[in-house]
Amino acid sequence: MAGDIPADEQIIVRNVYAQANTARDDDSDPVEQPSPVDESTRVLHCYGRVSIVSPTIAASSPGPDASGATAIDAGHLDGIERLGLAAFRLRASADYQQAKQDRARSDEVWDWDRPCTDVPPPRGSSGGTPGTGAGSPRQPHSPTGSHSPTGLGTLPALTAAPTDAQAGQPAGGGGTGRPTSGFMEGSIAIGVVIVEGPTADLQFTAAERTKTVAEIQNGLSWYATTNPAADLTFSYDIKVVRIATAPDPAADDLEARWRDPAMSQLGYQPNFDGVYDYVDDLRDIHVTQWSYCAFVTKYPLSYFAYSSIGGPRLVLSYDNDGWGPDNLDRVFAHETGHIFGCPDEYAASGCTCGGAWGRFATPNGNCDGCAPDSVTCLMRSNSFEMCRYTPSHIGWGRGVGGNPVLVQSNFGRAGNFEMVVPSAFAGITHLWRDNDAAGFPWREPTQVAQASGRIDALTMIQSRLSTSGALEVIARIGESLVFLWRDGGPTLRWQSSVHITDGVAGTPSLIHSRLGRRGTFEVLVPAADIGLLSLSRNNDVAGFPWSQPVLVAANLGHVDAVTLIQGNLGATNLEAVALAGGRLVHLYRAQDGLWRTSTVFAEGVTGNPVLVQSGFGRVGNFEVVAPSATGGLVHLWRNNDASGFPWSGPTAFATELGHVDAVTMIQSSFGRHLEIVARVGDRLYAMARTSDTFQWLPPGKIF
């Protein structure tokens, strides 16, 4: 079951034992080394000196490997460190992994009959649980339903879930103070407070404490390994608090009955303000960007799991109602989604498909009650999967995917570089290079079109339809093409996307041609099966209608990517290079409007090719770059001054980058340099070829 046991985790104990399961060429025991964390690993979980790490390069391990962890002497560790180590060992056990494979009710839609969220009282109000105490605005909107706990008394009436107007507000401040959980990236401190009572039925065994920590560890590992670009590290404070308060299922505020004495025992105010203070201290002590706390208890609860959207706390019942302790990891991950801005998506929550949720103010488009095609998602069902909306709800903006696209615009005195690239999980990252400033700095990476979900590939131009020049983008989302644009000023606002057509694949290419009075937009895109689809937008007609796609170049078979220009070799000629089966093929459309394949001029390439007509030569040579299948990039060029238009190359360069996923290229106004941005994993690298020596300069990371 995908995501149940995040793969390839390892255990490290700093200053006690080295990386406990370092790969070795022999069968000897792990050796002791100080501070073994290095650039080949990233820390996912930190329990004092005990760290759980994941290699930065994916491997094929089926799950956590505790082969070396068994050699660690826990006697050298404190209580938090021992719990972190014991939880890791449990997750690495065959029984635990089998239980995850056989987990009950997997992928079922959450059957809770109401939202599992509340709105926390404002800081400084000394409020009780939302909706139950004086000064507290709302009842917890939390799950119950057909598997609700027994013996809890009458459930209070529910009020409405947070409104669309409240969605997307700064998190964790209760209306004031600094946000505690604005978006799920970077370092996060978590306080796990296990609250026990005076009788055996309210207390946790040592195995249950370990199980609780292991389930939290497993749920958060899923987030961290699902999006490595988010660079998530979770630092833990674990408190086991035993209070003398007797349970009272009829209490007006079931949470406050055990929470307030627990906070008092921890040295904080015995009210919700104490929770705020504790969460603030977590962030300060662990020096993290964000923080929240999780209460786990066997005391009676109104609902077995609930949280505050935006923080600062979530609450879980250990028995996890009818879902059982083996599903605590997914329930914890679901409630953590709320902590970082996610709405519920199951229909009984009363969700709607509108609103503006989370960091990027994205609608709740996968709400089961209104979305015509809702899909499996952690916020909808018992599954380690995400719909296209959840990544933007939790604020994942780091990292890139797909193919970058670079243009030199007319903004700025020297003409800034404008670049768009699909974000790693949702929407588009837009950034620009200030060519008027010393050092040519890249500025203002911003996230746009997050509501579009994951974008697979795109293409961009700066059009000539206005003096200021709008940025025009065609994006592929699955098998669909959409169009969006940013005005040229003064607002520089990105507009919502508009659907164009379906049945597409690969990397598309868009140009603003010289055809028609104002110039048509011409698009080539690989068809989902074979060949290419050609379509155009008539910019001389009101409404700018798009034509129906026409299949061309079916003889190429399946095409992975295409790049398109309008050269100067004919008044109406369009020129293209397609990548099909690892080969680069030149094709063109002449004045009769028919597309013809010309020649195969390279093999052993991958990713996407980029074609430009340069200022070199009398007519202007064709310049092509593409990722090489063996690493780095290759450059080829066609001599348009010579008979037969011969191709030269390939010339390999930037091999130090290793495998390159995608590339973009322009010829800039800076000495006619060829300027390149390449994507390697979730990072972007820039390089250039000078026009005097024709040497490629070393690549430098820009994002």
Secondary structure, 3 states (H helix, E strand, C coil): CCCCCCCCCEEEECCCECCCCCCCCCCCCCCCCCCCCCCCEEEEEEECCEEEEEECCCCCCCCCCCCCHHHCCHHHCCHHHHHHHHHHHHHHCHHHHHHHHCCCCCCCECCCCCCCEECCCCCCCCCCCCCCCCCCCCCCECCCCCCCCCCCCCCCCCCCCCCCCCCCCCCCCCCCCCCCCCCCCCEEEEEEEEEECCCHHHCCCHHHHHHHHHHHHHHHHHHHHHCHHHCCEEEEEEEEEECCCCCCCCCCCHHHHHHHHHHHHCCCCCCHHHHHHHHHHHHHHHCCCEEEEEEEECCCCCCCEEEECCCCEEEEECCCHHHCHHHHHHHHHHHHHHHCCCCCCCHHHCCCCCCCECCCCECCCCCCCCCCCCCCCCCCECCCCCCCCHHHHCCCCCCECCCCEEEECCCCCCCCEEEEEEECCCCEEEEEECCCCCCCCEEEEEEECHHHCCCCEEEEEECCCCCCCCEEEEEEECCEEEEEEECCCCCCCECCCEEEEECECCECEEEECCCCCCCCEEEEEEECCCCEEEEEECCCCCCCCECCCEEECHHHCCCCEEEEECCCCCCCCEEEEEEECCEEEEEEECCCCCEEEEEEEEECECCCCEEEECCCCCCCCEEEEEEECCCCEEEEEECCCCCCCCEEEEEEECHHHCCCCEEEEEECCCCCCEEEEEEECCEEEEEEECCCCCCECCCEECC
